[in-house]
Amino acid sequence: MKALIIDDERLARVELRRLLSPYKEINIVGEAVNVEDALDKITELNPEIIFLDIQMPGKNGFQLLEELDSVPTVIFTTAYDEYALKAFEYNAMDYLLKPIEPKRLEETIKKIIERDKKASFQESESPVLKENDQVFVKDGERCWFVKLINVRLFESEGNYVRLYFDDNKPLILRTLNYLDERLDSKTFFRANRKHIINLKWIENIEPWLNGGLLVKLKGGNKIEVSRRQAIKFKERLSL
């Protein structure tokens, strides 16, 4: 698994490299010293895991995550314990306090390995979901069989995703990253960190802030396509 270390302190980066060296499953592909550097490295190296400090000069670790469209597995590494609750609002895999204890890091790496084994098994059992596939959705006492072509929008809410179809908006216990890997990219597009849209439900597109786009879907939903994703979006639709 490719990993990126993001920390403004050189000694902290060196120490984390040393602590990670026994784990052959973790391939450290680079380091970043601030948010701007991290954004460039994430785009270039496409890491599966980031070890992320919170307090850095300029923007902090949370602000970095806000700027990403697709967030890798996040392990926060920080000297401050007061951010722990907020960290898990960002679906962090773990929160390690500096100085990092080897035993504590070992527990984190084991969690990642076990999760990836489980995910690999699920993926081998799970083909790509196409627009005409019908899925079963249950939310509380209500149940639906819905064709994916009728789902205009998927919206992330923590470890859940809200589906928008007809006048219904049920929640399912899945992450947006999981659905992004499963859904057919010919029909569904990751617009930003929180949304996947159905391309066949697009009603209108207009320029938006910072080089992004604003997409209006049939049904009234307005979704911002981030600047990074706007480039892919234009290529997909040949705009």
Backbone as numpy.savetxt, mean C-alpha at the origin, in Angstrom:
# Nx Ny Nz CAx CAy CAz Cx Cy Cz
13.34 -10.94 -0.03 12.51 -9.74 -0.03 13.38 -8.49 -0.03
13.12 -7.60 -0.95 13.91 -6.37 -1.07 13.51 -5.38 0.02
14.50 -4.83 0.71 14.24 -3.91 1.82 15.01 -2.60 1.63
14.39 -1.51 2.05 15.01 -0.18 2.01 15.03 0.38 3.43
16.19 0.87 3.86 16.33 1.49 5.18 16.22 3.00 5.01
15.30 3.62 5.75 15.09 5.08 5.65 15.33 5.69 7.02
16.44 6.38 7.17 16.82 6.97 8.46 17.86 8.04 8.21
17.72 9.20 8.85 18.67 10.29 8.62 19.98 10.09 9.38
20.02 9.15 10.33 21.23 8.93 11.12 22.05 7.78 10.54
23.27 8.08 10.13 24.12 7.08 9.49 24.39 5.90 10.41
24.68 6.16 11.69 24.98 5.08 12.62 23.78 4.16 12.81
22.59 4.74 12.79 21.38 3.91 12.91 21.23 3.00 11.70
21.55 3.51 10.51 21.47 2.68 9.30 22.49 1.55 9.34
23.71 1.89 9.79 24.77 0.88 9.88 24.38 -0.21 10.87
23.83 0.18 12.02 23.45 -0.78 13.04 22.31 -1.69 12.56
21.35 -1.12 11.87 20.24 -1.93 11.36 20.72 -2.92 10.31
21.63 -2.48 9.46 22.22 -3.41 8.49 22.87 -4.59 9.21
23.60 -4.28 10.28 24.28 -5.34 11.04 23.27 -6.31 11.65
22.21 -5.78 12.22 21.20 -6.62 12.86 20.46 -7.49 11.84
20.32 -6.98 10.62 19.59 -7.72 9.59 20.46 -8.74 8.84
21.76 -8.64 9.00 22.68 -9.47 8.23 22.45 -10.98 8.39
22.00 -11.49 9.55 21.78 -12.95 9.66 20.57 -13.45 8.85
19.71 -12.54 8.43 18.46 -12.96 7.78 18.62 -12.91 6.27
18.88 -14.09 5.69 19.14 -14.17 4.26 17.90 -13.87 3.42
16.73 -13.94 4.06 15.49 -13.64 3.33 15.36 -12.14 3.04
16.10 -11.32 3.79 16.01 -9.86 3.64 17.20 -9.35 2.83
16.91 -8.77 1.67 17.94 -8.22 0.80 17.87 -6.70 0.84
18.81 -6.07 1.53 18.82 -4.60 1.64 19.32 -4.01 0.33
18.42 -3.37 -0.40 18.75 -2.87 -1.74 19.18 -1.41 -1.73
19.01 -0.72 -0.59 19.40 0.67 -0.56 19.09 1.34 0.76
19.53 2.62 0.85 19.27 3.44 2.03 18.81 4.81 1.57
18.02 5.47 2.41 17.57 6.84 2.13 17.69 7.65 3.41
17.96 8.95 3.26 18.26 9.79 4.42 17.15 10.78 4.76
16.16 10.91 3.87 15.02 11.79 4.14 13.87 11.37 3.22
12.76 12.08 3.33 11.56 11.69 2.59 11.76 11.81 1.08
12.36 12.92 0.63 12.56 13.10 -0.81 13.45 12.01 -1.38
14.52 11.71 -0.65 15.42 10.63 -1.07 14.68 9.30 -1.09
13.85 9.07 -0.08 13.10 7.82 0.01 12.12 7.66 -1.15
11.44 8.74 -1.52 10.49 8.66 -2.65 11.21 8.25 -3.93
12.38 8.82 -4.16 13.17 8.46 -5.35 13.60 6.99 -5.30
14.08 6.57 -4.13 14.59 5.20 -3.99 13.46 4.17 -4.10
12.30 4.49 -3.54 11.18 3.55 -3.62 10.73 3.38 -5.08
10.69 4.50 -5.82 10.33 4.44 -7.23 11.35 3.64 -8.03
12.62 3.86 -7.72 13.71 3.20 -8.47 13.87 1.73 -8.11
13.79 1.41 -6.80 14.16 0.08 -6.33 12.97 -0.83 -6.05
11.80 -0.24 -5.90 10.57 -1.01 -5.67 10.72 -2.01 -4.52
11.07 -1.54 -3.32 11.26 -2.47 -2.20 9.93 -3.06 -1.73
10.01 -4.26 -1.18 8.82 -4.89 -0.60 8.65 -4.52 0.86
9.75 -4.11 1.50 9.74 -3.73 2.92 10.50 -2.42 3.08
9.98 -1.53 3.93 10.77 -0.35 4.31 10.90 -0.31 5.82
12.13 -0.10 6.28 12.40 0.15 7.69 12.46 1.67 7.83
11.46 2.25 8.48 11.21 3.69 8.38 11.33 4.40 9.72
12.26 5.35 9.79 12.34 6.26 10.94 11.19 7.26 10.84
10.74 7.79 11.96 9.64 8.75 11.94 10.14 10.19 11.93
10.98 10.53 12.89 11.48 11.90 12.99 12.72 12.07 12.11
12.55 12.85 11.04 13.67 13.16 10.15 13.60 14.64 9.80
14.71 15.23 9.35 14.66 16.63 8.94 13.67 16.84 7.80
12.91 17.92 7.85 11.90 18.16 6.83 10.66 17.33 7.13
10.20 16.58 6.15 9.00 15.76 6.33 9.31 14.52 7.17
8.28 14.02 7.87 8.49 12.84 8.71 8.02 11.56 8.00
8.18 10.45 8.69 7.84 9.16 8.09 6.38 9.02 7.71
5.49 9.58 8.51 4.06 9.50 8.19 3.75 10.27 6.90
4.40 11.42 6.74 4.18 12.22 5.53 4.69 11.48 4.29
5.75 10.70 4.45 6.22 9.87 3.34 5.13 8.90 2.90
4.54 8.21 3.85 3.51 7.22 3.52 2.31 7.87 2.84
2.00 9.11 3.22 0.88 9.82 2.61 1.14 10.10 1.12
2.41 10.17 0.74 2.75 10.49 -0.64 2.87 9.26 -1.54
2.80 8.08 -0.94 2.95 6.86 -1.73 1.59 6.37 -2.21
1.54 5.89 -3.44 0.30 5.33 -3.97 0.14 3.88 -3.52
1.20 3.14 -3.55 1.20 1.76 -3.08 2.27 1.62 -2.01
1.85 1.29 -0.80 2.77 1.30 0.34 3.35 -0.09 0.57
4.69 -0.21 0.60 5.28 -1.51 0.93 4.97 -1.88 2.38
5.41 -3.06 2.79 5.33 -3.42 4.21 6.16 -2.44 5.01
5.57 -1.85 6.05 6.24 -0.81 6.82 6.61 -1.32 8.21
7.88 -1.16 8.56 8.35 -1.42 9.92 8.95 -0.12 10.43
8.29 0.51 11.38 8.81 1.76 11.93 9.96 1.46 12.88
11.01 2.27 12.78 12.15 2.18 13.70 12.37 3.58 14.26
12.15 3.75 15.55 12.17 5.10 16.12 12.58 5.06 17.58
13.07 6.18 18.08 13.43 6.29 19.49 12.25 6.76 20.34
11.11 7.01 19.71 9.97 7.60 20.42 8.80 6.61 20.45
8.25 6.37 21.65 7.15 5.42 21.75 5.78 6.07 21.60
5.71 7.41 21.58 4.41 8.08 21.56 3.70 7.99 20.20
4.41 7.51 19.17 3.80 7.41 17.84 3.23 6.03 17.54
3.30 5.11 18.52 2.94 3.71 18.24 1.51 3.56 17.75
0.57 4.22 18.41 -0.83 4.08 18.02 -1.06 4.62 16.61
-0.48 5.78 16.31 -0.64 6.36 14.99 0.00 5.46 13.93
1.11 4.82 14.27 1.81 3.95 13.32 0.90 2.85 12.81
0.10 2.27 13.69 -0.75 1.15 13.28 -1.99 1.62 12.55
-2.29 2.91 12.62 -3.33 3.46 11.75 -2.88 3.43 10.30
-1.57 3.35 10.08 -1.01 3.26 8.73 -0.71 1.81 8.34
-1.31 0.87 9.09 -1.15 -0.56 8.79 0.29 -1.03 8.85
1.06 -0.47 9.79 2.45 -0.90 9.94 2.52 -2.35 10.39
3.50 -3.09 9.87 3.71 -4.47 10.30 4.21 -4.50 11.74
5.09 -3.53 12.09 5.62 -3.51 13.46 6.20 -2.14 13.77
6.52 -1.96 15.05 7.00 -0.68 15.57 8.15 -1.01 16.51
9.37 -0.76 16.05 10.56 -1.12 16.82 11.19 0.11 17.44
11.41 0.05 18.76 12.03 1.17 19.47 13.55 1.04 19.44
14.20 2.17 19.16 15.66 2.20 19.22 16.11 2.37 20.68
17.23 1.77 21.09 18.03 0.83 20.29 17.27 -0.49 20.09
17.31 -0.98 18.86 16.53 -2.16 18.51 17.15 -3.41 19.14
16.31 -4.17 19.83 16.76 -5.41 20.45 16.75 -6.54 19.42
17.83 -7.30 19.31 17.89 -8.39 18.32 16.72 -9.35 18.41
16.30 -9.70 19.63 15.19 -10.64 19.81 13.90 -10.05 19.26
13.72 -8.77 19.49 12.50 -8.10 19.01 12.49 -8.05 17.48
13.65 -7.79 16.88 13.75 -7.77 15.42 13.49 -9.16 14.86
13.98 -10.19 15.55 13.76 -11.57 15.10 12.27 -11.89 15.03
11.51 -11.43 16.02 10.07 -11.65 16.03 9.42 -10.99 14.81
9.88 -9.79 14.48 9.33 -9.06 13.34 9.61 -9.79 12.03
10.84 -10.24 11.85 11.21 -10.93 10.62 10.42 -12.23 10.48
10.21 -12.93 11.57 9.42 -14.17 11.54 7.99 -13.87 11.08
7.43 -12.78 11.58 6.07 -12.40 11.18 5.99 -12.15 9.68
7.00 -11.46 9.15 7.02 -11.15 7.72 7.12 -12.43 6.89
8.01 -13.33 7.30 8.22 -14.57 6.56 6.95 -15.42 6.57
6.31 -15.54 7.73 5.08 -16.32 7.84 3.96 -15.71 7.01
3.86 -14.39 7.04 2.82 -13.72 6.25 3.02 -13.96 4.77
4.30 -13.89 4.31 4.58 -14.07 2.89 4.35 -15.51 2.44
4.63 -16.46 3.32 4.34 -17.86 3.00 2.84 -18.06 2.81
2.07 -17.46 3.71 0.61 -17.57 3.63 0.09 -16.89 2.37
0.64 -15.70 2.07 0.21 -14.96 0.89 0.54 -15.71 -0.38
1.72 -16.35 -0.43 2.14 -17.11 -1.61 1.19 -18.28 -1.84
0.78 -18.92 -0.75 -0.16 -20.04 -0.88 -1.50 -19.55 -1.40
-1.98 -18.44 -0.84 -3.27 -17.89 -1.28 -3.23 -17.49 -2.75
-2.11 -16.88 -3.18 -2.00 -16.45 -4.57 -1.99 -17.65 -5.52
-1.34 -18.74 -5.08 -1.31 -19.93 -5.94 -2.70 -20.53 -6.09
-3.56 -20.27 -5.08 -4.92 -20.79 -5.12 -5.90 -19.79 -5.74
-5.42 -18.56 -6.01 -6.34 -17.49 -6.39 -5.99 -16.92 -7.76
-6.76 -17.23 -8.79 -6.49 -16.66 -10.12 -6.89 -15.19 -10.17
-6.49 -14.55 -11.25 -6.86 -13.14 -11.44 -8.38 -13.02 -11.56
-8.94 -12.02 -10.88 -10.38 -11.78 -10.92 -10.70 -10.86 -12.09
-11.53 -11.34 -13.01 -11.89 -10.56 -14.19 -13.26 -9.93 -14.02
-13.58 -9.00 -14.91 -14.77 -8.17 -14.74 -16.07 -8.98 -14.68
-16.13 -10.11 -15.35 -17.37 -10.89 -15.36 -17.43 -11.94 -14.26
-16.38 -12.00 -13.44 -16.40 -12.91 -12.29 -17.38 -12.39 -11.25
-18.06 -13.32 -10.61 -19.02 -12.96 -9.58 -18.44 -13.33 -8.22
-18.53 -12.41 -7.26 -17.97 -12.65 -5.93 -19.07 -12.55 -4.88
-18.85 -13.25 -3.77 -19.79 -13.21 -2.65 -19.31 -12.17 -1.65
-20.18 -11.27 -1.27 -19.85 -10.20 -0.33 -20.81 -10.27 0.85
-20.25 -10.27 2.06 -21.08 -10.29 3.27 -20.67 -9.13 4.16
-21.66 -8.35 4.62 -21.40 -7.23 5.52 -22.50 -7.26 6.58
-22.15 -7.72 7.79 -23.16 -7.86 8.82 -24.16 -8.95 8.44
-25.43 -8.58 8.44 -26.49 -9.54 8.10 -26.80 -9.56 6.60
-26.22 -8.65 5.85 -26.56 -8.54 4.43 -25.53 -9.28 3.57
-26.00 -9.89 2.50 -25.13 -10.65 1.59 -25.48 -10.30 0.14
-24.47 -10.36 -0.71 -24.68 -10.11 -2.13 -23.82 -11.07 -2.95
-24.31 -11.44 -4.13 -23.47 -11.97 -5.19 -23.36 -10.85 -6.22
-22.17 -10.35 -6.44 -22.03 -9.18 -7.31 -20.96 -9.44 -8.37
-21.27 -9.08 -9.61 -20.28 -9.15 -10.68 -19.31 -7.98 -10.51
-18.02 -8.24 -10.69 -17.02 -7.20 -10.49 -17.19 -6.04 -11.46
-17.74 -6.29 -12.64 -17.97 -5.21 -13.60 -18.90 -4.15 -13.02
-19.72 -4.54 -12.03 -20.67 -3.61 -11.42 -20.09 -2.85 -10.23
-18.87 -3.20 -9.83 -18.21 -2.49 -8.73 -17.42 -1.33 -9.32
-17.87 -0.12 -9.04 -17.23 1.05 -9.66 -16.01 1.53 -8.89
-15.95 1.20 -7.59 -14.88 1.78 -6.75 -14.59 0.86 -5.57
-13.28 0.74 -5.27 -12.81 0.08 -4.05 -12.08 1.13 -3.22
-12.44 1.27 -1.96 -11.87 2.32 -1.10 -11.31 1.71 0.17
-10.03 1.98 0.43 -9.36 1.42 1.60 -9.83 2.11 2.88
-10.09 1.28 3.89 -10.37 1.76 5.24 -9.60 0.87 6.21
-8.31 1.17 6.38 -7.46 0.35 7.23 -7.27 -1.03 6.64
-7.59 -2.08 7.40 -7.47 -3.44 6.91 -8.73 -3.91 6.18
-9.64 -2.99 5.95 -10.89 -3.30 5.23 -10.92 -2.52 3.92
-11.79 -2.97 3.02 -12.03 -2.25 1.78 -13.55 -2.10 1.61
-13.97 -0.89 1.24 -15.39 -0.64 0.98 -15.64 -0.75 -0.52
-16.63 -1.54 -0.89 -17.01 -1.73 -2.29 -18.22 -0.85 -2.60
-18.18 -0.18 -3.74 -19.29 0.66 -4.18 -19.95 0.02 -5.40
-21.17 -0.45 -5.25 -21.94 -0.96 -6.38 -23.43 -0.68 -6.13
-24.13 -0.30 -7.19 -25.51 0.15 -7.06 -25.57 1.20 -5.95
-26.46 1.03 -4.99 -26.52 1.95 -3.85 -25.91 1.34 -2.60
-25.12 0.30 -2.79 -24.54 -0.43 -1.66 -23.07 -0.06 -1.45
-22.65 -0.11 -0.17 -21.26 0.22 0.17 -20.77 -0.69 1.30
-20.76 -2.00 1.08 -20.34 -2.92 2.15 -18.82 -2.91 2.35
-18.41 -3.30 3.56 -16.99 -3.45 3.89 -16.62 -4.93 3.83
-15.41 -5.23 3.32 -14.89 -6.60 3.35 -13.53 -6.59 4.02
-13.18 -7.69 4.66 -11.92 -7.80 5.38 -10.80 -8.19 4.42
-10.37 -7.22 3.65 -9.24 -7.36 2.73 -8.49 -6.04 2.72
-7.23 -6.06 2.31 -6.50 -4.81 2.12 -6.56 -4.42 0.65
-6.36 -3.15 0.39 -6.37 -2.68 -0.99 -5.21 -3.27 -1.78
-4.07 -3.45 -1.13 -2.92 -4.06 -1.82 -3.25 -5.48 -2.28
-3.97 -6.22 -1.45 -4.36 -7.59 -1.82 -5.24 -7.56 -3.06
-6.23 -6.68 -3.08 -7.13 -6.60 -4.23 -6.40 -6.09 -5.47
-5.46 -5.18 -5.28 -4.71 -4.64 -6.41 -3.95 -5.75 -7.14
-3.48 -6.73 -6.39 -2.76 -7.86 -6.98 -3.70 -8.86 -7.65
-4.94 -8.93 -7.18 -5.89 -9.92 -7.68 -6.72 -9.44 -8.86
-7.06 -8.15 -8.88 -7.99 -7.64 -9.89 -7.31 -7.48 -11.24
-8.06 -7.72 -12.30 -7.55 -7.62 -13.67 -7.20 -6.16 -13.99
-5.94 -5.92 -14.31 -5.47 -4.54 -14.56 -6.04 -3.94 -15.84
-6.67 -4.77 -16.68 -7.29 -4.22 -17.88 -8.57 -3.45 -17.55
-9.16 -3.77 -16.41 -10.41 -3.14 -16.03 -10.27 -2.25 -14.82
-9.39 -2.61 -13.89 -9.28 -1.91 -12.62 -7.93 -1.21 -12.50
-7.94 0.02 -11.96 -6.73 0.84 -11.92 -6.54 1.42 -10.52
-5.32 1.31 -10.00 -4.97 1.89 -8.68 -4.74 3.39 -8.86
-5.74 4.18 -8.44 -5.68 5.63 -8.66 -4.76 6.33 -7.68
-4.74 5.83 -6.45 -3.93 6.44 -5.40 -3.81 5.45 -4.24
-3.31 5.92 -3.12 -3.08 5.04 -1.98 -4.36 4.41 -1.45
-5.51 5.08 -1.64 -6.75 4.64 -1.01 -7.80 4.09 -1.97
-7.58 4.22 -3.29 -8.66 3.88 -4.22 -8.21 3.05 -5.42
-9.05 2.08 -5.79 -8.97 1.40 -7.08 -10.28 1.70 -7.81
-10.18 2.14 -9.06 -11.38 2.49 -9.81 -11.61 1.50 -10.95
-12.86 1.36 -11.33 -13.26 0.56 -12.49 -13.23 1.49 -13.70
-12.34 1.22 -14.64 -12.16 2.10 -15.80 -13.44 2.23 -16.63
-14.28 1.24 -16.58 -15.49 1.25 -17.40 -16.60 2.11 -16.79
-16.36 2.62 -15.58 -17.34 3.50 -14.94 -16.94 4.96 -15.02
-15.87 5.28 -15.75 -15.42 6.67 -15.84 -16.39 7.49 -16.70
-16.78 8.61 -16.15 -17.69 9.52 -16.86 -16.97 10.75 -17.36
-15.99 11.23 -16.57 -15.32 12.48 -16.92 -13.93 12.52 -16.29
-12.98 13.15 -16.99 -11.61 13.31 -16.48 -11.20 14.77 -16.67
-10.58 15.35 -15.64 -10.11 16.74 -15.77 -8.78 16.91 -15.05
-7.96 17.87 -15.48 -6.69 18.13 -14.79 -6.93 18.50 -13.33
-5.96 18.14 -12.47 -6.12 18.40 -11.05 -4.80 18.92 -10.48
-4.72 19.03 -9.19 -3.58 19.65 -8.52 -2.28 18.89 -8.73
-1.18 19.63 -8.83 0.17 19.05 -8.87 0.37 18.02 -9.97
-0.30 18.21 -11.10 -0.11 17.30 -12.22 -0.96 16.05 -12.15
-1.86 15.97 -11.16 -2.74 14.82 -11.06 -3.98 14.99 -11.93
-4.91 14.07 -11.78 -6.16 14.11 -12.52 -7.32 13.90 -11.57
-8.48 14.43 -11.91 -9.69 14.18 -11.15 -10.64 13.38 -12.03
-11.00 12.19 -11.57 -11.87 11.31 -12.32 -13.25 11.29 -11.67
-14.27 11.52 -12.48 -15.64 11.39 -11.99 -16.22 10.09 -12.53
-16.75 9.28 -11.61 -17.34 8.01 -11.99 -18.85 8.13 -12.12
-19.44 7.32 -12.99 -20.88 7.23 -13.03 -21.35 6.77 -11.64
-22.26 7.49 -11.07 -22.66 7.22 -9.70 -22.25 8.35 -8.78
-21.38 9.27 -9.31 -21.09 10.49 -8.58 -19.78 10.55 -7.84
-19.07 9.43 -7.66 -17.80 9.46 -6.93 -16.75 10.23 -7.71
-16.01 11.10 -7.01 -14.90 11.83 -7.61 -13.61 11.38 -6.93
-12.67 10.89 -7.74 -11.44 10.29 -7.23 -10.23 10.98 -7.85
-9.29 11.35 -7.00 -8.06 11.96 -7.50 -7.08 10.87 -7.92
-6.56 11.01 -9.12 -5.46 10.16 -9.58 -4.17 10.92 -9.30
-3.32 10.35 -8.46 -2.11 11.06 -8.03 -1.19 11.35 -9.21
-0.29 12.27 -9.01 0.62 12.68 -10.08 1.39 11.49 -10.65
1.92 10.64 -9.78 2.67 9.47 -10.25 1.78 8.52 -11.05
0.58 8.27 -10.52 -0.31 7.34 -11.20 -0.93 7.95 -12.46
-0.98 9.28 -12.53 -1.58 9.94 -13.70 -0.83 9.60 -14.98
0.49 9.44 -14.87 1.29 9.08 -16.04 0.88 7.71 -16.56
0.76 6.73 -15.65 0.33 5.39 -16.04 -1.10 5.40 -16.57
-1.93 6.23 -15.94 -3.34 6.32 -16.31 -3.48 6.82 -17.75
-2.73 7.85 -18.09 -2.78 8.40 -19.46 -2.29 7.37 -20.47
-1.24 6.62 -20.09 -0.76 5.57 -21.00 -1.80 4.49 -21.19
-2.48 4.13 -20.10 -3.50 3.08 -20.17 -4.64 3.49 -21.07
-5.05 4.76 -20.98 -6.19 5.21 -21.78 -5.76 5.90 -23.07
-4.43 5.96 -23.31 -3.88 6.60 -24.51 -4.36 8.04 -24.64
-4.26 8.78 -23.52 -4.67 10.19 -23.54 -3.55 11.06 -24.08
